[in-house]
């Protein structure tokens, strides 16, 4: 049995609100780097970038990180991570669901050696239990779920968030 938590319209509203929050927090920055965790974080980061570009002149750069979520290993980043592009910049990691926090923790670890100015986390759904001491700066919805429940995010023309 599955429970629909957010429908397509709800998700669009959450993405817009997240975009506003990122913009408000980083209003004095010249550039903000959005790092989407594939696959859904990449989708969300593109939508957020598009929305921020409508309302601001802040340069928004997009990066997409692919992680092996089972082994918590970094696979690759497009474009390639370079010190001169990341150093002293605000980095916003974007993912669909923060479950244990492990994927984000390992993705953040990949960026730390480039000495960013600030690291922020944006998630569509933040679950209340985590194995790592991370909390999202920007969250669309916080869900109290058991560790046995699964939060599924489908992002397409009929987007939805379900608990199964």
C-alpha positions in Angstrom: 0.0 0.0 0.0 1.3 3.5 -0.8 0.4 6.9 0.4 0.8 9.9 -1.9 2.3 12.7 0.2 2.8 15.3 -2.5 1.4 15.6 -6.0 2.8 17.4 -9.0 1.4 20.8 -8.1 2.7 20.4 -4.5 6.1 19.5 -5.7 6.3 22.6 -8.0 5.3 24.8 -5.1 7.9 23.3 -2.9 10.6 23.7 -5.6 9.7 27.4 -5.9 9.8 27.9 -2.2 13.2 26.2 -1.9 14.5 28.4 -4.7 13.4 31.5 -2.8 15.0 30.3 0.3 18.3 29.6 -1.4 18.2 33.0 -3.1 17.4 34.8 0.2 20.2 33.1 2.1 22.7 33.9 -0.7 21.5 37.3 -1.8 25.0 38.9 -1.4 26.9 36.2 -3.3 28.1 36.7 -6.9 27.9 33.0 -7.6 26.3 30.0 -6.1 27.1 26.4 -7.2 24.2 23.9 -7.2 25.4 20.3 -6.9 22.6 17.9 -7.8 22.9 14.3 -6.6 21.9 12.1 -9.6 19.3 11.3 -10.6 16.6 13.3 -8.8 18.8 15.9 -7.3 20.0 16.8 -10.8 16.4 17.3 -11.9 15.7 19.5 -8.9 18.8 21.5 -9.3 17.9 22.4 -12.9 14.5 23.5 -11.8 15.9 25.5 -9.0 18.4 27.2 -11.2 15.8 28.1 -13.7 13.6 29.6 -11.1 16.4 31.6 -9.4 17.5 32.9 -12.8 14.0 34.4 -13.3 14.4 36.6 -10.2 18.1 37.2 -9.7 21.4 38.1 -11.4 23.4 35.7 -9.2 25.4 33.4 -11.4 24.2 29.9 -10.8 26.6 27.0 -11.8 25.3 23.4 -12.0 27.3 20.3 -11.1 25.9 16.7 -11.1 27.4 14.2 -8.8 26.9 10.5 -9.2 27.2 8.3 -6.1 27.0 4.6 -5.6 24.3 4.8 -2.9 24.7 1.2 -1.8 28.4 1.5 -1.2 28.4 5.2 -0.5 31.2 5.8 -3.0 31.8 8.8 -5.3 31.5 7.8 -9.0 31.9 11.0 -11.0 31.0 14.7 -11.3 30.0 16.6 -14.4 31.5 19.0 -15.0 34.8 17.9 -13.5 35.5 19.3 -10.0 38.3 21.9 -10.2 39.8 23.9 -7.3 39.5 27.2 -9.0 35.8 26.7 -9.7 34.8 25.6 -6.2 37.3 27.4 -3.9 35.6 30.1 -1.8 32.2 29.6 -3.4 28.9 28.7 -1.8 27.9 25.1 -2.6 24.3 23.9 -2.3 23.9 20.2 -2.4 20.5 19.2 -3.7 18.8 15.8 -3.4 15.3 14.5 -3.4 15.2 12.7 0.0 17.6 12.8 2.9 17.3 9.3 4.4 20.2 8.4 6.7 22.3 11.3 5.5 25.1 9.0 4.2 24.9 9.9 0.5 25.1 13.6 1.3 27.9 13.1 3.8 30.1 11.3 1.4 29.3 13.7 -1.5 30.2 16.7 0.8 33.4 14.9 1.7 34.4 14.9 -2.0 34.0 18.8 -2.1 35.8 19.7 1.1 39.3 19.5 -0.3 38.4 22.3 -2.7 37.8 24.7 0.3 34.3 26.0 -0.4 33.2 29.2 1.4 30.0 27.6 2.7 28.2 24.3 2.2 24.4 24.2 2.3 21.9 21.3 1.9 18.6 21.4 0.1 16.2 18.5 0.0 12.7 18.0 -1.2 12.0 15.6 1.6 13.9 15.3 4.9 13.2 12.2 7.0 13.5 12.6 10.8 15.9 9.7 11.5 19.5 9.9 10.3 22.7 8.0 10.9 24.9 11.1 10.2 24.7 14.5 12.0 23.3 16.4 9.0 20.3 18.7 8.7 19.0 20.4 5.6 19.3 24.2 5.4 16.3 24.1 3.0 13.7 21.4 3.0 10.4 21.1 1.1 8.8 18.8 3.7 9.9 17.0 6.8 8.4 13.5 7.3 8.3 11.4 10.4 8.7 7.9 9.1 9.9 4.7 10.5 13.1 3.2 9.1 11.0 0.5 7.5 9.0 2.9 5.4 10.3 3.9 2.0 9.9 7.4 0.5 9.7 7.3 -3.3 10.0 10.4 -5.3 8.9 10.3 -9.0 9.9 13.4 -11.0 8.3 13.7 -14.4 5.1 15.1 -15.9 3.0 13.4 -13.2 5.4 13.9 -10.3 4.6 12.6 -6.9 6.1 11.6 -3.5 4.8 8.4 -1.9 5.4 6.5 1.2 5.4 2.7 0.8 
